[in-house]
Amino acid sequence: MSIEKDPEKLYDDQADNWSRQKPSSLSDFTARPAVFTMCGEVKGLDLLDLGCGEGYCTRELASRGTKTAMGIDLSAEMVRLAQA
């Protein structure tokens, strides 16, 4: 059995499994709240989310009043989901 080693293809192939509009994964309830706290006040700031995946964190921070929010990811399928 061959293991795929191309990160872009791995994420493209799994993108639909990551799509969510509300917290659903373990890290959404454990790690992400701490990350959002560390981000501090974002109102009026420009946001760049590197490795945004399907955009969950980008959307959450944008909802807190960022001036602009941009997510970048190597997976075209993840970006497609984020834009949807």
Secondary structure, DSSP 8 states (H G I E B T S, - for coil): ------HHHHHHHHHHHH--SS--SHHHHTHHHHHHHHH---TT-EEEEET-TTSHHHHHHHTTT-SEEEEE-S-HHHHHHHH-
